[in-house]
Amino acid sequence: MLSERAKKVKPSPTLAMDAKAKAMKAQGVDIVNFGVGEPDFDTPEYVKEAAAKAMRDGFTKYTPVGGIDELKDAVVNKFRKDNGLEYAKDEVIVSCGAKHSLYNIAQALFGPGDEVIIPSPYWVSYPDQALLNDAIPVFAATYEKDNFMLKPEALEAKITKKTKALVLNSPSNPTGLTYDKKGLEAIAEIAVKHGIFIISDEIYEKLVYDGMSHISIASLGKEIKNKTIVVNGLSKSHAMTGWRIGYAAGPKDIIKAMTNIQSQSTSNPNSIAQKAAVAALTGPQDFVSMMHAEFDKRRKFLIGELNSISGICCLNPNGAFYAFPNISKLYGKKAGPRQINSSLDMALYLLEDANVALVHGEAFGDDQYIRLSYATSLDNIRKGLGRIKEAVAKLT
């Protein structure tokens, strides 16, 4: 009965684990949730006020499919100021979240048999979005010893005549690692040489630490800019996950195709949320700085505590709000009748026995790890880590 396309796709593991945790919480269980990557801060008041004003002013009708001019201007100015990138308004589209932007790109670019290179570990939706558009996800492994950076030789080894694009996520979900300029230049050179597109997911751009600077690969020269579609949004930078505003910029013909596709699927993004997004991009950025500083405190505490647990080892992430500890040394151990042989085993053990929710690394393409989001309060992080320590100590 179902289409072959529908049979290929899986539900998001991060949202599935979050749903299980919330169901337990609804039953009265005290759950510490490290699962979903959603800032625990409220949307800034001035952004909410812009939305309220839009409603009072009757800005509640359809807008242009690809976003209102005022918001496109704000996006163009953001790219110029933050990334050194020049785009015209017809090279920008506003969509219903960055995930929607990514899906529009997949619809516009991919066809049957096209290959899409996805470095692993990867965000859970990249492979399924390729599959939903009849393309083939090709995984290029990255390793802890290389800070999970895609090596040029590993990229070259995966390129074939069918390669259409490379998905690049920096700062990364799930690893929290960020590419430096040298690493991006090496990737850009290969992409230009082979004529493949770069889909650059930069949603965590505002969250980089330890003196690291975010660099958009599109800013490295005209040739690579012409082959890059940059994706960003307001969800992570301004705690606007529920407002569903993302945007993309790239070559005019691709953006036009994405806009046509959007016109036949969702039409325009929410009118009120667009006005809120204008305020977020053009208003004071003190909120972003405050949130960044708080995440940095949590990051330092979390990584220090994780590395103090016997059998767990975690790189220090320099971006986003995730920790991606290696737990493979705990495999083969038991707690009562429960044996830990995989990241899913560990995730279920911690959820069901320690009341701590997180996501198993297998969902991101690497079964040696688990992912914790520190987009939760320091008190919750302390409580959750205490439970994790106790649970790991029971393993023998």
Buried (B, 14 or more C-beta within 10 A) or exposed (E): EEEEEEEEEEEBBBEBBBBBBBEBBEEEEEBBBBBBBBBBBEBBEEBBEBBEBBEEEEBEEEBBBBBBEEBBBBBBEBBEEBBEBEBEBEBBBBBBBBBBBBBBBBBBBBEEEBBBBBBBBBBBBBBBBBBBBBBBBBBBBBEBEEBBBBBBEBBEEBBEEEBBBBBBBBBBBBBBBBBBEEBBBBBBBBBBEBEBBBBBBBBBBBBBBEEBEBBBBBBBEEBBBEBBBBBBBBBBBBBBBEBBBBBBBBBEEBBBBBBBBBEEBBEBBBBBBBBBBBBBBBBEBEBBEEBBEBBBEBBBBBBEBBBEBEBBBBBBBBBBBBBBBBBBEBBEBEBEEBBBEBBBBBBBBBBEBBBBBBBBBBBBBBBBBBBBBBBBEEEBBBBBBBBBBEBBEBBE
